[in-house]
């Protein structure tokens, strides 16, 4: 019997193992939004990431939309960035969950 029931298999795979679209989104000029707290962000972040803590994200969706760019969300483990992805997707943005900021950093370094 499986421990995790996968109702949204692709999203769960991305959450657990990272998003395979990271490279294509980065190459298309996506903005990286790190949704950790400011204190967490200050301990390290993906190159060029913008810090918008999850608890402020909804009030900043219009600002993010104004960029006209696709979005990659990230955090420490991928859980908060999945919440952020959902919020931004519901607001009509082209967004993927990049998972952990370290996974996004690795993808940036591979470009």
C-alpha positions in Angstrom: 0.0 0.0 0.0 1.5 3.4 -1.0 2.3 5.9 1.7 1.3 8.9 -0.5 -1.8 8.9 -2.7 -1.0 10.8 -5.9 -4.1 12.7 -7.0 -2.1 15.2 -9.0 0.8 13.0 -10.1 2.8 15.5 -12.1 2.6 18.2 -9.4 3.7 15.6 -6.7 6.6 14.4 -8.9 7.7 18.0 -9.4 7.3 18.7 -5.7 9.5 15.7 -4.7 12.1 15.7 -7.5 12.2 19.2 -9.0 10.6 20.5 -12.1 12.0 19.3 -15.4 10.8 22.6 -17.1 13.2 24.7 -15.0 15.8 25.0 -17.7 13.3 26.1 -20.4 11.6 28.6 -18.1 15.0 30.1 -17.1 16.0 30.3 -20.8 12.7 32.1 -21.6 13.6 34.8 -19.0 11.3 33.7 -16.2 11.6 35.5 -12.9 12.5 33.5 -9.9 10.4 34.2 -6.8 11.7 32.8 -3.5 8.7 32.7 -1.0 10.7 32.1 2.1 10.9 34.7 4.9 13.4 37.6 4.5 15.6 36.0 7.2 15.7 32.7 5.4 16.4 34.4 2.1 19.3 36.3 3.7 21.0 32.9 4.5 21.3 32.1 0.8 19.2 32.3 -2.4 19.3 31.4 -6.1 21.1 33.9 -8.2 18.8 36.7 -9.3 15.8 35.5 -7.2 13.4 38.0 -5.9 12.2 37.6 -2.3 8.4 37.8 -1.9 7.4 35.9 1.3 4.4 33.7 0.9 2.3 35.6 3.4 2.6 38.8 1.1 2.3 37.1 -2.3 -1.4 37.6 -2.9 -1.1 41.3 -2.4 1.7 41.5 -4.9 0.2 39.5 -7.8 -0.5 42.5 -9.9 3.1 43.6 -9.5 4.3 40.2 -10.7 1.8 40.2 -13.6 3.2 43.5 -14.7 6.6 41.9 -15.4 4.9 40.0 -18.3 7.3 37.1 -17.7 6.8 33.5 -16.7 7.5 32.7 -13.0 9.4 30.1 -11.1 8.6 29.8 -7.4 11.0 28.3 -4.9 11.5 28.0 -1.2 13.4 25.7 1.2 11.9 22.4 0.3 9.2 23.0 -2.3 6.1 23.0 -0.1 5.6 26.8 0.2 6.6 27.3 -3.4 3.8 24.9 -4.4 1.4 27.0 -2.4 2.8 30.1 -4.2 2.5 28.4 -7.6 -1.2 27.7 -6.9 -1.9 31.3 -5.9 -0.1 32.7 -8.9 -1.7 30.2 -11.3 -5.1 31.0 -10.0 -4.3 34.7 -10.7 -3.6 33.8 -14.3 0.2 33.7 -14.4 2.4 31.2 -16.3 4.1 29.7 -13.3 5.9 26.5 -12.2 7.1 25.3 -8.9 10.9 25.1 -9.0 11.1 23.3 -5.7 13.9 24.2 -3.4 16.0 27.3 -4.0 19.0 25.0 -4.2 17.4 23.1 -7.1 16.8 26.3 -8.9 20.4 27.5 -8.2 21.7 24.2 -9.7 19.5 24.7 -12.8 20.8 28.3 -13.2 24.4 27.1 -12.9 23.8 24.5 -15.7 22.8 27.2 -18.2 
